[in-house]
Amino acid sequence: MGRRRSNMPADGVAVLGDRIRSLRQARGLTLAELGREVGVTHSFLSQVERSLTQPSMRTLTAIASALDISASFLVAARPGRGPRL
């Protein structure tokens, strides 16, 4: 699992990172804890949260599963849709 380029617009990457960070923090998880559950390093997750890199679909799915949400919520265009934090 790891990095992969996608056709997601830059602002979509920022939204993705913000959503992952918000959900992780709402669940009381550290980067290291989430990373262990997902199978990636905490530094990679930090880069995703800061919109410096994009996760592969496999990693995105693993992150969503670890956060108990759907991958589609993480990449949805409308931020108002999905579970409340």
C-alpha positions as CSV (number, residue, x, y, z in Angstrom):
1,M,0.0,0.0,0.0
2,G,1.2,3.5,-0.6
3,R,1.3,6.4,-2.9
4,R,-0.3,6.7,-6.2
5,R,-1.1,9.5,-8.5
6,S,-4.7,10.2,-9.3
7,N,-6.7,12.6,-11.4
8,M,-8.2,14.1,-8.2
9,P,-8.1,17.9,-8.3
10,A,-5.7,19.6,-5.9
11,D,-8.6,21.0,-3.8
12,G,-10.0,17.5,-3.6
13,V,-6.7,16.3,-2.2
14,A,-6.9,19.0,0.5
15,V,-10.5,18.0,1.4
16,L,-9.4,14.3,1.6
17,G,-6.6,15.1,4.0
18,D,-8.8,17.3,6.1
19,R,-11.5,14.7,6.4
20,I,-9.0,12.0,7.3
21,R,-7.5,14.2,10.0
22,S,-10.8,15.3,11.4
23,L,-12.1,11.7,11.6
24,R,-8.9,10.4,13.1
25,Q,-8.9,13.0,15.8
26,A,-12.6,12.6,16.5
27,R,-11.9,8.9,17.1
28,G,-9.0,9.7,19.4
29,L,-6.4,8.0,17.2
30,T,-2.8,9.1,16.7
31,L,-1.2,9.0,13.3
32,A,0.9,6.0,14.6
33,E,-2.2,4.1,15.8
34,L,-4.1,4.6,12.5
35,G,-0.9,3.8,10.5
36,R,-0.5,0.5,12.3
37,E,-4.1,-0.4,11.6
38,V,-3.9,0.6,8.0
39,G,-0.4,-0.8,7.3
40,V,1.3,2.4,6.5
41,T,3.7,4.7,8.3
42,H,2.6,7.6,10.4
43,S,4.8,9.8,8.3
44,F,2.9,8.7,5.1
45,L,-0.5,9.4,6.8
46,S,0.8,12.8,7.9
47,Q,1.7,13.6,4.3
48,V,-1.8,12.5,3.2
49,E,-3.4,14.7,5.9
50,R,-1.3,17.7,4.8
51,S,-2.2,17.1,1.1
52,L,1.4,16.4,0.2
53,T,0.7,13.0,-1.3
54,Q,-2.4,10.9,-2.3
55,P,-3.1,7.4,-1.1
56,S,-3.7,4.5,-3.5
57,M,-7.3,3.2,-3.7
58,R,-6.2,0.2,-1.6
59,T,-4.8,2.5,1.1
60,L,-7.8,4.8,0.9
61,T,-10.1,1.8,1.4
62,A,-8.0,0.6,4.4
63,I,-8.1,4.1,6.0
64,A,-11.8,4.3,5.5
65,S,-12.3,0.9,7.1
66,A,-10.1,1.8,10.1
67,L,-12.2,4.9,10.6
68,D,-15.4,3.0,10.2
69,I,-16.7,5.0,7.2
70,S,-17.0,4.4,3.5
71,A,-14.2,5.3,1.1
72,S,-16.8,7.2,-0.9
73,F,-17.4,9.6,2.0
74,L,-13.7,10.5,2.0
75,V,-13.7,11.5,-1.6
76,A,-17.3,12.8,-1.9
77,A,-17.5,16.2,-3.6
78,R,-20.0,17.6,-1.1
79,P,-18.5,17.8,2.4
80,G,-21.9,18.0,4.0
81,R,-22.7,14.4,3.2
82,G,-21.7,11.5,5.4
83,P,-21.5,10.8,9.1
84,R,-21.2,13.5,11.7
85,L,-17.9,13.8,13.5
